[in-house]
Amino acid sequence: MHLGHNAMYSFTRYNGEKVRPGIANAAEGDAIMIQRWNAVVGSYDKIYVLGDIAFTNESLKIMGQLNGKKVLIRGNHDKLTMGEYSKYFYDIRATHTLAHEVLSHIPIHPQSLGRGSAKAGRSWCNIHAHLHAERVMLDGVPDNRYYSVCVEHTNYTPVTIDEIRASPAYQEWWTDMQNNMLAKKSEMNTETTTGLEWK
């Protein structure tokens, strides 16, 4: 989010484009994020905020204007005291797992996405932030194991887990994961059959 962070609006991407084009400064950007957040998040909605909220206590106070029961997944710039964050967040974590997703600030190493279930071909989709307007890439195209919820990718508006799961990128990851599970199951059945033949 980078609330109150004026420099964010002058940063450029690798290709020279502005990271947050069309917005002049933090005051304008903050106002857009507050309006769009409160338009889609109700007072009792649970919302995970994937880090890098604000650099100062003064900017952090903006969280008090935002609806919802908020959980902070801490980012690399979230260096204020726990006491300051606890004024606005009812829970603070490093990561969090849902049914098929792991939430983090910085994208998780790909080898960790299948830990504990890789033999079955199962993996996590990593919903993350940190990269702003960039994406996790694989062989020159966005890696469908990663889903960025940086405000630069969501039109400065929170997205629901249902919206993420219905997106083409997530559906592509889901299909790949299901195919991997079927392939691994077939391999395991072949290994079992082969083993029995040797006995």
N, CA and C atoms as a LAMMPS dump frame, in Angstrom:
ITEM: TIMESTEP
0
ITEM: NUMBER OF ATOMS
597
ITEM: BOX BOUNDS ff ff ff
-5.0000000000000000e+02 5.0000000000000000e+02
-5.0000000000000000e+02 5.0000000000000000e+02
-5.0000000000000000e+02 5.0000000000000000e+02
ITEM: ATOMS id mol type element x y z
1 1 1 N 0.825 -1.204 0
2 1 2 C 0 0 0
3 1 3 C 0.863 1.26 0
4 2 1 N 1.89 1.28 0.882
5 2 2 C 2.791 2.432 0.949
6 2 3 C 2.001 3.722 1.192
7 3 1 N 1.154 3.71 2.21
8 3 2 C 0.37 4.902 2.547
9 3 3 C 1.299 6.05 2.932
10 4 1 N 1 7.226 2.452
11 4 2 C 1.787 8.404 2.79
12 4 3 C 3.159 8.459 2.158
13 5 1 N 3.443 7.591 1.2
14 5 2 C 4.789 7.472 0.627
15 5 3 C 4.845 8.192 -0.723
16 6 1 N 5.226 9.467 -0.703
17 6 2 C 5.236 10.275 -1.924
18 6 3 C 6.179 9.732 -2.991
19 7 1 N 7.331 9.211 -2.588
20 7 2 C 8.307 8.724 -3.565
21 7 3 C 7.742 7.598 -4.424
22 8 1 N 6.769 6.865 -3.875
23 8 2 C 6.169 5.742 -4.605
24 8 3 C 5.6 6.199 -5.945
25 9 1 N 5.199 7.449 -6.025
26 9 2 C 4.538 7.971 -7.222
27 9 3 C 5.527 8.54 -8.24
28 10 1 N 6.804 8.484 -7.911
29 10 2 C 7.836 8.87 -8.886
30 10 3 C 8.702 7.679 -9.289
31 11 1 N 8.55 6.544 -8.606
32 11 2 C 9.317 5.35 -8.951
33 11 3 C 8.943 4.868 -10.346
34 12 1 N 9.933 4.298 -11.043
35 12 2 C 9.684 3.755 -12.373
36 12 3 C 9.978 2.262 -12.412
37 13 1 N 9.337 1.596 -13.359
38 13 2 C 9.54 0.166 -13.58
39 13 3 C 10.813 -0.051 -14.386
40 14 1 N 11.141 -1.328 -14.634
41 14 2 C 12.327 -1.661 -15.431
42 14 3 C 12.221 -1.115 -16.849
43 15 1 N 10.999 -0.984 -17.349
44 15 2 C 10.807 -0.488 -18.717
45 15 3 C 10.688 1.036 -18.783
46 16 1 N 10.861 1.714 -17.648
47 16 2 C 10.832 3.175 -17.616
48 16 3 C 9.476 3.779 -17.321
49 17 1 N 8.404 2.967 -17.331
50 17 2 C 7.071 3.477 -17.016
51 17 3 C 6.943 3.733 -15.525
52 18 1 N 6.067 4.654 -15.146
53 18 2 C 5.801 4.911 -13.73
54 18 3 C 5.171 3.669 -13.088
55 19 1 N 5.566 3.397 -11.837
56 19 2 C 4.97 2.294 -11.096
57 19 3 C 3.487 2.568 -10.839
58 20 1 N 3.168 3.813 -10.509
59 20 2 C 1.778 4.22 -10.266
60 20 3 C 1.431 5.399 -11.169
61 21 1 N 1.197 5.116 -12.446
62 21 2 C 0.927 6.216 -13.392
63 21 3 C -0.425 6.866 -13.14
64 22 1 N -0.494 8.138 -13.49
65 22 2 C -1.771 8.849 -13.415
66 22 3 C -2.15 9.34 -12.039
67 23 1 N -1.287 9.115 -11.043
68 23 2 C -1.554 9.608 -9.689
69 23 3 C -0.379 10.502 -9.297
70 24 1 N -0.678 11.706 -8.842
71 24 2 C 0.364 12.716 -8.646
72 24 3 C 1.204 12.494 -7.4
73 25 1 N 0.553 12.095 -6.294
74 25 2 C 1.275 12.036 -5.024
75 25 3 C 0.545 11.133 -4.035
76 26 1 N 1.113 11.005 -2.842
77 26 2 C 0.546 10.108 -1.832
78 26 3 C -0.836 10.563 -1.371
79 27 1 N -1.056 11.851 -1.249
80 27 2 C -2.372 12.329 -0.798
81 27 3 C -3.459 11.871 -1.765
82 28 1 N -3.191 11.999 -3.053
83 28 2 C -4.158 11.57 -4.065
84 28 3 C -4.298 10.049 -4.068
85 29 1 N -3.156 9.342 -4.016
86 29 2 C -3.182 7.878 -4.012
87 29 3 C -3.868 7.319 -2.777
88 30 1 N -3.571 7.889 -1.619
89 30 2 C -4.224 7.43 -0.381
90 30 3 C -5.729 7.612 -0.452
91 31 1 N -6.171 8.762 -0.969
92 31 2 C -7.609 9.039 -1.075
93 31 3 C -8.292 8.019 -1.992
94 32 1 N -7.634 7.664 -3.093
95 32 2 C -8.18 6.663 -4.015
96 32 3 C -8.303 5.315 -3.315
97 33 1 N -7.24 4.917 -2.591
98 33 2 C -7.264 3.609 -1.92
99 33 3 C -8.318 3.559 -0.82
100 34 1 N -8.47 4.632 -0.059
101 34 2 C -9.485 4.671 1.002
102 34 3 C -10.877 4.524 0.39
103 35 1 N -11.173 5.299 -0.656
104 35 2 C -12.497 5.265 -1.281
105 35 3 C -12.799 3.886 -1.855
106 36 1 N -11.839 3.306 -2.575
107 36 2 C -12.085 2.018 -3.238
108 36 3 C -12.143 0.873 -2.227
109 37 1 N -11.34 0.942 -1.191
110 37 2 C -11.389 -0.067 -0.124
111 37 3 C -12.771 -0.084 0.517
112 38 1 N -13.213 1.062 0.994
113 38 2 C -14.485 1.135 1.724
114 38 3 C -15.7 0.872 0.839
115 39 1 N -15.529 0.979 -0.482
116 39 2 C -16.623 0.673 -1.407
117 39 3 C -16.869 -0.83 -1.511
118 40 1 N -15.844 -1.649 -1.203
119 40 2 C -15.998 -3.106 -1.378
120 40 3 C -15.826 -3.902 -0.084
121 41 1 N -15.283 -3.299 0.961
122 41 2 C -15.048 -3.989 2.225
123 41 3 C -16.034 -3.472 3.269
124 42 1 N -16.801 -4.396 3.869
125 42 2 C -17.74 -4.024 4.907
126 42 3 C -17.093 -4.021 6.28
127 43 1 N -17.798 -3.519 7.254
128 43 2 C -17.256 -3.392 8.613
129 43 3 C -16.843 -4.728 9.217
130 44 1 N -17.552 -5.808 8.857
131 44 2 C -17.293 -7.106 9.467
132 44 3 C -16.592 -8.086 8.522
133 45 1 N -16.164 -7.605 7.371
134 45 2 C -15.421 -8.464 6.446
135 45 3 C -14.014 -8.693 6.971
136 46 1 N -13.535 -9.923 6.809
137 46 2 C -12.149 -10.228 7.17
138 46 3 C -11.267 -9.932 5.967
139 47 1 N -10.215 -9.168 6.181
140 47 2 C -9.34 -8.785 5.073
141 47 3 C -7.885 -8.949 5.461
142 48 1 N -7.141 -9.622 4.591
143 48 2 C -5.707 -9.815 4.783
144 48 3 C -4.977 -8.717 4.014
145 49 1 N -4.095 -8.019 4.705
146 49 2 C -3.309 -6.954 4.092
147 49 3 C -1.881 -7.483 3.979
148 50 1 N -1.382 -7.608 2.732
149 50 2 C -0.112 -8.311 2.524
150 50 3 C 1.108 -7.398 2.58
151 51 1 N 1.122 -6.541 3.58
152 51 2 C 2.345 -5.867 3.98
153 51 3 C 2.679 -4.551 3.31
154 52 1 N 3.738 -3.937 3.855
155 52 2 C 4.231 -2.629 3.442
156 52 3 C 3.116 -1.585 3.508
157 53 1 N 2.603 -1.412 4.719
158 53 2 C 1.484 -0.498 4.946
159 53 3 C 1.946 0.953 4.883
160 54 1 N 2.868 1.307 5.768
161 54 2 C 3.287 2.703 5.884
162 54 3 C 4.63 2.756 6.599
163 55 1 N 5.363 3.817 6.338
164 55 2 C 6.671 3.99 6.956
165 55 3 C 6.612 4.717 8.297
166 56 1 N 5.524 5.454 8.539
167 56 2 C 5.438 6.265 9.758
168 56 3 C 4.14 5.98 10.513
169 57 1 N 4.155 6.267 11.802
170 57 2 C 2.938 6.126 12.613
171 57 3 C 1.822 7.017 12.081
172 58 1 N 2.181 8.202 11.61
173 58 2 C 1.174 9.131 11.094
174 58 3 C 0.459 8.55 9.883
175 59 1 N 1.227 7.968 8.964
176 59 2 C 0.605 7.359 7.777
177 59 3 C -0.16 6.091 8.14
178 60 1 N 0.338 5.36 9.131
179 60 2 C -0.343 4.13 9.562
180 60 3 C -1.754 4.432 10.073
181 61 1 N -1.961 5.623 10.611
182 61 2 C -3.275 5.991 11.156
183 61 3 C -4.379 5.924 10.093
184 62 1 N -4.003 5.994 8.832
185 62 2 C -4.999 5.895 7.753
186 62 3 C -5.741 4.565 7.838
187 63 1 N -5.094 3.524 8.37
188 63 2 C -5.76 2.225 8.496
189 63 3 C -7.029 2.329 9.325
190 64 1 N -7.086 3.29 10.226
191 64 2 C -8.27 3.487 11.051
192 64 3 C -9.478 3.965 10.254
193 65 1 N -9.25 4.459 9.045
194 65 2 C -10.349 4.915 8.186
195 65 3 C -10.9 3.797 7.303
196 66 1 N -10.266 2.616 7.343
197 66 2 C -10.613 1.533 6.43
198 66 3 C -11.473 0.484 7.114
199 67 1 N -12.515 0.037 6.432
200 67 2 C -13.433 -0.972 6.957
201 67 3 C -12.765 -2.333 7.113
202 68 1 N -13.427 -3.198 7.896
203 68 2 C -13.051 -4.598 7.951
204 68 3 C -12.276 -5.005 9.182
205 69 1 N -12.287 -6.326 9.418
206 69 2 C -11.462 -6.944 10.456
207 69 3 C -10.159 -7.321 9.778
208 70 1 N -9.101 -6.593 10.107
209 70 2 C -7.875 -6.648 9.33
210 70 3 C -6.805 -7.56 9.958
211 71 1 N -6.172 -8.361 9.083
212 71 2 C -5.026 -9.198 9.453
213 71 3 C -3.839 -8.693 8.65
214 72 1 N -2.743 -8.428 9.323
215 72 2 C -1.527 -7.964 8.647
216 72 3 C -0.581 -9.131 8.41
217 73 1 N -0.208 -9.332 7.16
218 73 2 C 0.911 -10.196 6.801
219 73 3 C 2.085 -9.242 6.619
220 74 1 N 3.003 -9.246 7.552
221 74 2 C 4.027 -8.195 7.583
222 74 3 C 4.936 -8.22 6.363
223 75 1 N 5.281 -7.014 5.909
224 75 2 C 6.191 -6.858 4.79
225 75 3 C 7.556 -6.371 5.246
226 76 1 N 8.467 -6.266 4.307
227 76 2 C 9.838 -5.876 4.64
228 76 3 C 9.936 -4.436 5.126
229 77 1 N 8.941 -3.603 4.824
230 77 2 C 8.956 -2.211 5.29
231 77 3 C 8.095 -1.993 6.531
232 78 1 N 7.48 -3.038 7.047
233 78 2 C 6.632 -2.897 8.24
234 78 3 C 7.497 -3.011 9.494
235 79 1 N 8.15 -1.9 9.836
236 79 2 C 9.157 -1.898 10.893
237 79 3 C 8.742 -1.101 12.127
238 80 1 N 7.469 -0.705 12.187
239 80 2 C 6.99 -0.02 13.388
240 80 3 C 6.776 -1.056 14.489
241 81 1 N 6.436 -0.614 15.679
242 81 2 C 6.288 -1.552 16.794
243 81 3 C 4.995 -2.358 16.654
244 82 1 N 4.986 -3.532 17.253
245 82 2 C 3.791 -4.365 17.241
246 82 3 C 2.616 -3.621 17.871
247 83 1 N 2.907 -2.815 18.883
248 83 2 C 1.863 -2.039 19.541
249 83 3 C 1.169 -1.085 18.587
250 84 1 N 1.935 -0.488 17.672
251 84 2 C 1.337 0.426 16.699
252 84 3 C 0.428 -0.333 15.733
253 85 1 N 0.908 -1.487 15.242
254 85 2 C 0.091 -2.259 14.3
255 85 3 C -1.162 -2.826 14.968
256 86 1 N -1.038 -3.207 16.225
257 86 2 C -2.171 -3.841 16.907
258 86 3 C -3.344 -2.875 17.137
259 87 1 N -3.123 -1.59 16.933
260 87 2 C -4.223 -0.622 17.022
261 87 3 C -5.208 -0.794 15.856
262 88 1 N -4.713 -1.366 14.753
263 88 2 C -5.524 -1.438 13.538
264 88 3 C -5.743 -2.868 13.035
265 89 1 N -4.919 -3.814 13.515
266 89 2 C -4.994 -5.202 13.057
267 89 3 C -5.262 -6.11 14.239
268 90 1 N -6.228 -7.022 14.1
269 90 2 C -6.517 -7.932 15.203
270 90 3 C -5.586 -9.134 15.203
271 91 1 N -4.842 -9.343 14.105
272 91 2 C -3.86 -10.423 14.045
273 91 3 C -2.725 -9.967 13.141
274 92 1 N -1.508 -10.402 13.478
275 92 2 C -0.322 -10.045 12.7
276 92 3 C 0.479 -11.319 12.481
277 93 1 N 0.806 -11.609 11.222
278 93 2 C 1.477 -12.865 10.882
279 93 3 C 2.586 -12.629 9.864
280 94 1 N 3.414 -13.671 9.715
281 94 2 C 4.435 -13.661 8.659
282 94 3 C 3.836 -14.209 7.367
283 95 1 N 3.073 -15.298 7.473
284 95 2 C 2.374 -15.899 6.339
285 95 3 C 1.056 -16.459 6.85
286 96 1 N 0.221 -16.88 5.925
287 96 2 C -1.044 -17.525 6.303
288 96 3 C -1.456 -18.451 5.166
289 97 1 N -1.986 -19.627 5.512
290 97 2 C -2.431 -20.557 4.485
291 97 3 C -3.953 -20.676 4.485
292 98 1 N -4.504 -20.748 3.286
293 98 2 C -5.916 -21.016 3.069
294 98 3 C -6.021 -22.434 2.498
295 99 1 N -7.127 -22.776 1.883
296 99 2 C -7.321 -24.148 1.397
297 99 3 C -6.259 -24.566 0.383
298 100 1 N -5.976 -23.696 -0.568
299 100 2 C -5.03 -24.034 -1.641
300 100 3 C -4.001 -22.936 -1.869
301 101 1 N -3.982 -21.952 -0.986
302 101 2 C -3.142 -20.788 -1.195
303 101 3 C -2.307 -20.487 0.049
304 102 1 N -1.143 -19.917 -0.187
305 102 2 C -0.348 -19.389 0.918
306 102 3 C -0.187 -17.889 0.673
307 103 1 N -0.502 -17.1 1.701
308 103 2 C -0.393 -15.65 1.619
309 103 3 C 0.938 -15.214 2.205
310 104 1 N 1.634 -14.338 1.504
311 104 2 C 2.906 -13.818 1.994
312 104 3 C 3.099 -12.419 1.431
313 105 1 N 4.051 -11.696 1.98
314 105 2 C 4.383 -10.402 1.385
315 105 3 C 5.322 -10.633 0.205
316 106 1 N 6.521 -11.104 0.491
317 106 2 C 7.492 -11.409 -0.569
318 106 3 C 7.125 -12.761 -1.179
319 107 1 N 7.181 -12.9 -2.507
320 107 2 C 6.889 -14.206 -3.114
321 107 3 C 7.761 -15.316 -2.521
322 108 1 N 7.147 -16.457 -2.293
323 108 2 C 7.824 -17.607 -1.69
324 108 3 C 8.639 -18.343 -2.744
325 109 1 N 9.784 -18.884 -2.335
326 109 2 C 10.623 -19.648 -3.264
327 109 3 C 9.811 -20.794 -3.862
328 110 1 N 9.926 -21.038 -5.172
329 110 2 C 9.111 -22.089 -5.806
330 110 3 C 9.275 -23.473 -5.189
331 111 1 N 10.454 -23.781 -4.653
332 111 2 C 10.641 -25.098 -4.037
333 111 3 C 9.825 -25.259 -2.756
334 112 1 N 9.394 -24.133 -2.176
335 112 2 C 8.589 -24.212 -0.958
336 112 3 C 7.09 -24.313 -1.245
337 113 1 N 6.686 -24.112 -2.476
338 113 2 C 5.269 -24.137 -2.788
339 113 3 C 4.673 -25.536 -2.738
340 114 1 N 5.508 -26.568 -2.843
341 114 2 C 4.996 -27.934 -2.798
342 114 3 C 5.464 -28.718 -1.601
343 115 1 N 6.075 -28.061 -0.638
344 115 2 C 6.631 -28.78 0.52
345 115 3 C 5.559 -29.538 1.274
346 116 1 N 5.856 -30.786 1.597
347 116 2 C 4.938 -31.605 2.364
348 116 3 C 3.96 -32.379 1.507
349 117 1 N 3.793 -31.95 0.252
350 117 2 C 2.831 -32.644 -0.604
351 117 3 C 3.338 -32.797 -2.037
352 118 1 N 4.613 -32.482 -2.25
353 118 2 C 5.155 -32.511 -3.611
354 118 3 C 5.102 -33.909 -4.224
355 119 1 N 5.253 -34.954 -3.405
356 119 2 C 5.218 -36.313 -3.941
357 119 3 C 3.873 -36.62 -4.577
358 120 1 N 2.832 -35.983 -4.084
359 120 2 C 1.491 -36.189 -4.643
360 120 3 C 1.2 -35.221 -5.791
361 121 1 N 2.16 -34.337 -6.109
362 121 2 C 1.968 -33.368 -7.18
363 121 3 C 1.187 -32.147 -6.76
364 122 1 N 0.855 -32.051 -5.477
365 122 2 C 0.067 -30.924 -4.978
366 122 3 C 0.984 -29.752 -4.677
367 123 1 N 0.508 -28.556 -4.905
368 123 2 C 1.303 -27.366 -4.595
369 123 3 C 0.373 -26.251 -4.151
370 124 1 N 0.967 -25.17 -3.663
371 124 2 C 0.214 -23.996 -3.257
372 124 3 C 0.25 -22.975 -4.376
373 125 1 N -0.769 -22.141 -4.428
374 125 2 C -0.699 -20.902 -5.194
375 125 3 C -0.28 -19.824 -4.197
376 126 1 N 0.737 -19.058 -4.536
377 126 2 C 1.233 -18.024 -3.637
378 126 3 C 0.599 -16.675 -3.976
379 127 1 N -0.287 -16.217 -3.099
380 127 2 C -0.861 -14.876 -3.219
381 127 3 C 0.08 -13.938 -2.473
382 128 1 N 0.603 -12.946 -3.156
383 128 2 C 1.7 -12.152 -2.584
384 128 3 C 1.572 -10.682 -2.957
385 129 1 N 2.494 -9.894 -2.421
386 129 2 C 2.608 -8.469 -2.75
387 129 3 C 4.07 -8.206 -3.144
388 130 1 N 4.643 -7.1 -2.704
389 130 2 C 6.077 -6.777 -2.768
390 130 3 C 6.577 -6.294 -4.126
391 131 1 N 6.109 -6.865 -5.217
392 131 2 C 6.703 -6.577 -6.523
393 131 3 C 6.089 -5.376 -7.226
394 132 1 N 5.083 -4.772 -6.625
395 132 2 C 4.412 -3.603 -7.2
396 132 3 C 3.894 -3.914 -8.609
397 133 1 N 4.38 -3.219 -9.619
398 133 2 C 3.839 -3.415 -10.968
399 133 3 C 4.468 -4.602 -11.696
400 134 1 N 5.462 -5.233 -11.098
401 134 2 C 6.129 -6.371 -11.749
402 134 3 C 5.42 -7.68 -11.402
403 135 1 N 5.85 -8.769 -12.037
404 135 2 C 5.296 -10.108 -11.817
405 135 3 C 6.423 -11.1 -11.601
406 136 1 N 6.11 -12.219 -10.951
407 136 2 C 7.049 -13.343 -10.919
408 136 3 C 6.987 -13.981 -12.299
409 137 1 N 8.143 -14.099 -12.929
410 137 2 C 8.195 -14.605 -14.3
411 137 3 C 8.846 -15.984 -14.357
412 138 1 N 8.465 -16.754 -15.369
413 138 2 C 9.056 -18.063 -15.638
414 138 3 C 9.161 -18.21 -17.151
415 139 1 N 10.385 -18.329 -17.635
416 139 2 C 10.627 -18.459 -19.083
417 139 3 C 9.971 -17.325 -19.876
418 140 1 N 10.047 -16.114 -19.33
419 140 2 C 9.577 -14.937 -20.055
420 140 3 C 8.098 -14.634 -19.96
421 141 1 N 7.336 -15.46 -19.21
422 141 2 C 5.894 -15.206 -19.048
423 141 3 C 5.566 -15.255 -17.557
424 142 1 N 4.447 -14.622 -17.139
425 142 2 C 4.079 -14.675 -15.711
426 142 3 C 3.905 -16.119 -15.236
427 143 1 N 4.481 -16.427 -14.092
428 143 2 C 4.405 -17.762 -13.484
429 143 3 C 3.041 -17.906 -12.809
430 144 1 N 2.216 -18.84 -13.277
431 144 2 C 0.852 -18.937 -12.766
432 144 3 C 0.751 -19.5 -11.357
433 145 1 N 1.884 -19.865 -10.76
434 145 2 C 1.866 -20.297 -9.354
435 145 3 C 1.795 -19.1 -8.407
436 146 1 N 1.942 -17.901 -8.95
437 146 2 C 1.979 -16.675 -8.148
438 146 3 C 0.863 -15.736 -8.588
439 147 1 N 0.195 -15.154 -7.59
440 147 2 C -0.873 -14.191 -7.87
441 147 3 C -0.588 -12.92 -7.079
442 148 1 N -0.316 -11.834 -7.78
443 148 2 C 0.012 -10.567 -7.126
444 148 3 C -1.254 -9.786 -6.783
445 149 1 N -1.352 -9.38 -5.518
446 149 2 C -2.436 -8.49 -5.096
447 149 3 C -1.907 -7.102 -4.759
448 150 1 N -0.752 -6.755 -5.319
449 150 2 C -0.262 -5.386 -5.174
450 150 3 C -1.311 -4.436 -5.734
451 151 1 N -1.449 -3.275 -5.118
452 151 2 C -2.492 -2.344 -5.553
453 151 3 C -2.325 -1.956 -7.018
454 152 1 N -1.096 -2.02 -7.508
455 152 2 C -0.848 -1.689 -8.913
456 152 3 C -1.512 -2.692 -9.861
457 153 1 N -1.809 -3.898 -9.36
458 153 2 C -2.451 -4.935 -10.183
459 153 3 C -3.951 -5.061 -9.907
460 154 1 N -4.453 -4.396 -8.887
461 154 2 C -5.867 -4.568 -8.508
462 154 3 C -6.661 -3.263 -8.633
463 155 1 N -6.125 -2.318 -9.379
464 155 2 C -6.777 -1.021 -9.539
465 155 3 C -7.005 -0.35 -8.183
466 156 1 N -6.038 -0.559 -7.273
467 156 2 C -6.062 0.065 -5.939
468 156 3 C -7.29 -0.349 -5.133
469 157 1 N -7.787 -1.555 -5.39
470 157 2 C -9.024 -2.041 -4.786
471 157 3 C -8.798 -3.442 -4.223
472 158 1 N -9.208 -3.73 -2.989
473 158 2 C -9.091 -5.099 -2.469
474 158 3 C -9.873 -6.086 -3.339
475 159 1 N -9.357 -7.308 -3.431
476 159 2 C -10.031 -8.363 -4.19
477 159 3 C -10.384 -9.507 -3.237
478 160 1 N -11.485 -10.192 -3.532
479 160 2 C -11.905 -11.318 -2.701
480 160 3 C -11.188 -12.584 -3.143
481 161 1 N -11.164 -13.574 -2.254
482 161 2 C -10.56 -14.851 -2.619
483 161 3 C -11.34 -15.501 -3.758
484 162 1 N -12.649 -15.295 -3.802
485 162 2 C -13.447 -15.849 -4.904
486 162 3 C -13.063 -15.216 -6.242
487 163 1 N -12.791 -13.915 -6.236
488 163 2 C -12.351 -13.248 -7.464
489 163 3 C -11.004 -13.79 -7.921
490 164 1 N -10.102 -14.018 -6.961
491 164 2 C -8.792 -14.578 -7.303
492 164 3 C -8.959 -15.971 -7.893
493 165 1 N -9.754 -16.816 -7.231
494 165 2 C -9.923 -18.196 -7.69
495 165 3 C -10.626 -18.287 -9.04
496 166 1 N -11.405 -17.281 -9.387
497 166 2 C -12.102 -17.28 -10.682
498 166 3 C -11.263 -16.676 -11.806
499 167 1 N -10.118 -16.099 -11.474
500 167 2 C -9.304 -15.423 -12.488
501 167 3 C -8.667 -16.434 -13.439
502 168 1 N -8.425 -16.042 -14.696
503 168 2 C -7.792 -16.958 -15.658
504 168 3 C -6.434 -17.489 -15.183
505 169 1 N -5.619 -16.634 -14.563
506 169 2 C -4.295 -17.071 -14.105
507 169 3 C -4.419 -18.154 -13.043
508 170 1 N -5.325 -17.953 -12.092
509 170 2 C -5.52 -18.954 -11.037
510 170 3 C -6.073 -20.241 -11.627
511 171 1 N -7.028 -20.138 -12.545
512 171 2 C -7.613 -21.323 -13.169
513 171 3 C -6.56 -22.116 -13.939
514 172 1 N -5.633 -21.408 -14.558
515 172 2 C -4.529 -22.08 -15.263
516 172 3 C -3.647 -22.831 -14.273
517 173 1 N -3.334 -22.164 -13.141
518 173 2 C -2.538 -22.84 -12.107
519 173 3 C -3.287 -24.068 -11.59
520 174 1 N -4.584 -23.923 -11.323
521 174 2 C -5.381 -25.023 -10.772
522 174 3 C -5.372 -26.228 -11.719
523 175 1 N -5.557 -25.965 -13.016
524 175 2 C -5.537 -27.045 -14.007
525 175 3 C -4.176 -27.731 -14.042
526 176 1 N -3.104 -26.932 -14.03
527 176 2 C -1.753 -27.503 -14.021
528 176 3 C -1.537 -28.364 -12.785
529 177 1 N -1.988 -27.873 -11.625
530 177 2 C -1.794 -28.615 -10.379
531 177 3 C -2.574 -29.926 -10.403
532 178 1 N -3.81 -29.898 -10.891
533 178 2 C -4.615 -31.111 -10.988
534 178 3 C -3.964 -32.124 -11.924
535 179 1 N -3.436 -31.644 -13.055
536 179 2 C -2.743 -32.537 -13.999
537 179 3 C -1.494 -33.137 -13.379
538 180 1 N -0.765 -32.323 -12.607
539 180 2 C 0.427 -32.834 -11.923
540 180 3 C 0.059 -33.905 -10.907
541 181 1 N -1.049 -33.695 -10.196
542 181 2 C -1.489 -34.685 -9.22
543 181 3 C -1.862 -36.004 -9.894
544 182 1 N -2.55 -35.911 -11.039
545 182 2 C -2.91 -37.123 -11.779
546 182 3 C -1.675 -37.846 -12.289
547 183 1 N -0.703 -37.072 -12.792
548 183 2 C 0.541 -37.673 -13.291
549 183 3 C 1.305 -38.351 -12.164
550 184 1 N 1.392 -37.703 -11.004
551 184 2 C 2.097 -38.282 -9.855
552 184 3 C 1.381 -39.542 -9.367
553 185 1 N 0.054 -39.51 -9.359
554 185 2 C -0.715 -40.678 -8.931
555 185 3 C -0.472 -41.842 -9.874
556 186 1 N -0.417 -41.55 -11.172
557 186 2 C -0.135 -42.581 -12.165
558 186 3 C 1.259 -43.16 -11.967
559 187 1 N 2.245 -42.278 -11.694
560 187 2 C 3.615 -42.727 -11.433
561 187 3 C 3.671 -43.626 -10.207
562 188 1 N 2.962 -43.225 -9.15
563 188 2 C 2.962 -44.01 -7.909
564 188 3 C 2.312 -45.372 -8.133
565 189 1 N 1.241 -45.421 -8.925
566 189 2 C 0.601 -46.701 -9.229
567 189 3 C 1.52 -47.593 -10.039
568 190 1 N 2.256 -46.992 -10.994
569 190 2 C 3.202 -47.751 -11.812
570 190 3 C 4.312 -48.307 -10.945
571 191 1 N 4.839 -47.474 -10.024
572 191 2 C 5.905 -47.93 -9.128
573 191 3 C 5.42 -49.078 -8.249
574 192 1 N 4.193 -48.982 -7.752
575 192 2 C 3.641 -50.034 -6.898
576 192 3 C 3.478 -51.325 -7.688
577 193 1 N 2.935 -51.204 -8.902
578 193 2 C 2.745 -52.386 -9.742
579 193 3 C 4.08 -53.022 -10.091
580 194 1 N 5.063 -52.184 -10.474
581 194 2 C 6.386 -52.686 -10.806
582 194 3 C 6.998 -53.4 -9.598
583 195 1 N 6.839 -52.791 -8.449
584 195 2 C 7.378 -53.401 -7.228
585 195 3 C 6.759 -54.758 -6.956
586 196 1 N 5.471 -54.876 -7.159
587 196 2 C 4.803 -56.151 -6.928
588 196 3 C 5.289 -57.213 -7.904
589 197 1 N 5.556 -56.795 -9.14
590 197 2 C 6.026 -57.738 -10.144
591 197 3 C 7.412 -58.301 -9.804
592 198 1 N 8.185 -57.486 -9.108
593 198 2 C 9.537 -57.927 -8.747
594 198 3 C 9.516 -58.907 -7.599
595 199 1 N 8.453 -58.954 -6.82
596 199 2 C 8.413 -59.821 -5.629
597 199 3 C 8.171 -61.262 -6.017
